[in-house]
């Protein structure tokens, strides 16, 4: 598993190649993954507001993964950030190998992450199963 320093120093995929980064689901890695995504999104192909919305929604998904996917008896696992570009859309996926927490369950000090994500992107799709959870954020171009 990469350490935070290795994440910051590794080469970043460039638009439009797919970005994929996996690391331990530790809150200290979220900032570095946001930076990697911002670098990938950068350039003259997207406006600043779109980039900020995508990074904010993704950051919330990453934080949710760290806070909720490995609660209870689960030890911290892995989270994977993937960003890809198609002709008419961007899809950013945050996946983990933890367990899904039902909406409305007592999740502690947070709880508005999915609402915020839905306000920042065009579509939020969640797939949860015994092998983990995948949350896809889609922005149509």
PLY file of the C-alpha trace (Angstrom):
ply
format ascii 1.0
element vertex 141
property float x
property float y
property float z
element edge 140
property int vertex1
property int vertex2
end_header
0.00 0.00 0.00
1.49 3.38 -0.95
2.42 5.71 1.84
1.26 9.37 1.67
4.68 10.59 0.54
4.75 8.11 -2.34
1.28 9.26 -3.43
2.42 12.86 -3.56
5.55 12.07 -5.56
4.19 9.52 -8.03
3.53 10.50 -11.63
-0.03 11.66 -12.23
-2.03 10.38 -15.19
-2.84 13.20 -17.58
-6.20 14.04 -19.11
-7.76 12.21 -20.94
-6.00 9.04 -19.71
-7.75 7.35 -16.81
-6.52 8.26 -13.34
-6.51 5.44 -10.79
-4.98 5.62 -7.33
-5.40 3.15 -4.45
-4.31 3.70 -0.88
-5.29 2.81 2.65
-8.59 4.36 3.72
-7.00 6.83 6.06
-8.23 10.41 6.39
-4.67 11.71 6.04
-4.63 10.46 2.42
-7.74 12.39 1.32
-5.87 15.66 0.77
-3.31 13.92 -1.42
-5.99 12.20 -3.50
-7.77 15.55 -3.94
-4.51 17.02 -5.19
-4.03 14.15 -7.67
-7.58 14.62 -8.97
-7.15 18.40 -9.26
-3.97 17.86 -11.29
-5.76 15.39 -13.56
-8.73 17.72 -14.09
-6.50 20.76 -14.67
-5.88 22.30 -18.07
-8.12 24.24 -20.42
-10.77 21.53 -20.96
-12.91 22.36 -17.86
-13.92 25.59 -16.16
-12.82 26.33 -12.60
-16.31 25.95 -11.10
-16.69 22.47 -12.60
-13.30 21.40 -11.25
-14.11 22.75 -7.77
-17.49 20.97 -7.72
-15.96 17.66 -8.80
-13.11 17.88 -6.29
-15.46 18.82 -3.45
-17.90 15.98 -4.22
-15.02 13.51 -4.53
-13.45 14.71 -1.29
-16.73 14.08 0.51
-16.94 10.57 -0.97
-13.36 9.85 0.15
-14.05 11.19 3.65
-17.20 9.06 3.86
-15.15 6.02 2.89
-12.62 6.72 5.65
-15.30 7.51 8.25
-17.91 4.86 7.52
-16.74 1.93 5.39
-14.51 0.46 8.06
-16.43 1.22 11.24
-17.22 -1.39 13.85
-15.29 -4.63 13.54
-13.67 -3.77 10.21
-10.03 -2.72 10.23
-9.11 0.11 7.86
-8.96 -1.20 4.33
-8.36 0.19 0.87
-9.96 3.02 -1.05
-9.52 3.54 -4.79
-10.09 6.77 -6.70
-10.71 6.39 -10.43
-11.45 9.25 -12.83
-12.26 8.77 -16.49
-13.43 10.91 -19.37
-15.83 9.93 -22.13
-17.14 12.06 -24.98
-20.05 13.50 -23.01
-19.20 12.89 -19.35
-16.69 12.58 -16.56
-17.05 9.74 -14.08
-15.18 9.75 -10.78
-15.48 6.61 -8.68
-14.52 6.05 -5.06
-14.48 2.36 -4.17
-13.67 0.51 -0.97
-13.59 -3.05 0.32
-15.50 -2.19 3.50
-19.21 -2.32 4.32
-22.03 0.08 3.44
-23.71 2.00 6.23
-27.44 2.41 5.71
-28.71 5.96 5.24
-30.27 7.19 8.45
-28.00 5.01 10.58
-26.17 6.80 13.38
-22.98 7.83 11.60
-21.62 10.17 14.22
-20.66 13.78 13.55
-21.41 13.89 9.82
-24.37 12.91 7.68
-24.95 15.30 4.78
-22.32 13.96 2.41
-24.60 12.24 -0.09
-26.90 15.27 -0.21
-23.95 17.53 -0.91
-22.57 15.22 -3.60
-25.96 15.14 -5.33
-25.98 18.96 -5.41
-22.49 19.17 -6.94
-22.69 16.56 -9.73
-25.32 15.36 -12.19
-25.61 11.78 -10.92
-24.54 9.78 -7.87
-24.72 5.98 -8.21
-23.97 3.65 -5.32
-23.32 -0.07 -5.56
-22.84 -1.87 -2.25
-22.25 -5.53 -1.65
-20.25 -7.98 0.43
-17.03 -7.05 -1.40
-17.31 -3.33 -0.72
-18.94 -0.16 -1.97
-18.48 1.82 -5.17
-19.78 5.37 -5.46
-19.75 6.92 -8.95
-20.04 10.67 -9.44
-21.00 11.70 -12.98
-20.80 15.16 -14.53
-22.22 15.50 -18.03
-20.24 17.76 -20.33
0 1
1 2
2 3
3 4
4 5
5 6
6 7
7 8
8 9
9 10
10 11
11 12
12 13
13 14
14 15
15 16
16 17
17 18
18 19
19 20
20 21
21 22
22 23
23 24
24 25
25 26
26 27
27 28
28 29
29 30
30 31
31 32
32 33
33 34
34 35
35 36
36 37
37 38
38 39
39 40
40 41
41 42
42 43
43 44
44 45
45 46
46 47
47 48
48 49
49 50
50 51
51 52
52 53
53 54
54 55
55 56
56 57
57 58
58 59
59 60
60 61
61 62
62 63
63 64
64 65
65 66
66 67
67 68
68 69
69 70
70 71
71 72
72 73
73 74
74 75
75 76
76 77
77 78
78 79
79 80
80 81
81 82
82 83
83 84
84 85
85 86
86 87
87 88
88 89
89 90
90 91
91 92
92 93
93 94
94 95
95 96
96 97
97 98
98 99
99 100
100 101
101 102
102 103
103 104
104 105
105 106
106 107
107 108
108 109
109 110
110 111
111 112
112 113
113 114
114 115
115 116
116 117
117 118
118 119
119 120
120 121
121 122
122 123
123 124
124 125
125 126
126 127
127 128
128 129
129 130
130 131
131 132
132 133
133 134
134 135
135 136
136 137
137 138
138 139
139 140
